[in-house]
Amino acid sequence: MLSEMFYKLWDKGLIQLGIWETLYMTLLSSLIAYAIGLPLGVILCVTDKNGIRPTPWLNRILGLIVNFFRSIPFVILMVAMLPVAKFILGTSLGNGAVIVMLVIAAAPYVARMVESSVKEVSDGVIEAAQSMGCTNFQIVRKVLLPEAKPALIHGAVISMVTILGYSAMAATIGGTGLGQIAVIYGHQRSNGDITWICVFLTVLIVQLIQIIGTAIERKTDKRIK
């Protein structure tokens, strides 16, 4: 049976609020991370030695920056980016600061996912567009991105799940959501059922993201009729 603590949290609306805050942080962070990571990933692909506009020095610099941030474990990155969040928002506490940290951690990851997805586009399709006189910008907008759409959506699902996991860890430095409930009301108060309920709800959210993402991916994949 569930503990009395669960019913108290439910009656106060804290469980429902935790679900909403987790979704809010995940979705908003994913949106901003893709606004940064998508163009960055495309540039990494285009400027690669086998890209449509090889630019070794730019590719190398961007690659180093992306690899630097991707190499830092998120727990360490959270602590290191506290001054950055305070500089941007005026505070290093709350969901706003957590979203800043999530974006900084996720954008390089998204960039690599996008780069990998765009590189899957067939060389033949690109060569056909070049033979028709398309500019590099037209190739990116009308060929690379549309052709890579299923892979990009698949990568977006993986990225969102990763960001969701990051948001739970952010509870250790003042973030809210299901992670905070699991830490404060579950772990710190020795209520194992609260912790496992948060785990179960997190898994449900992940499955929901996966189902929706897979459905969208299948609709955009021209190979599936």
URZI-V95658 format. One record per helix or strand of 2 or more residues. SS is the DSSP state (hx for helix, st for strand). FROM is the first residue (numbers start at 0). LEN is the number of residues. If there is no record, write none. Layout:
ss->(SS/SS)
from->(FROM/FROM)
len->(LEN/LEN)
This chain:
ss->(hx/hx/hx/hx/hx/hx/hx/hx/hx/hx/hx)
from->(3/13/55/73/81/93/122/135/148/177/191)
len->(8/33/15/7/8/25/9/12/25/10/29)
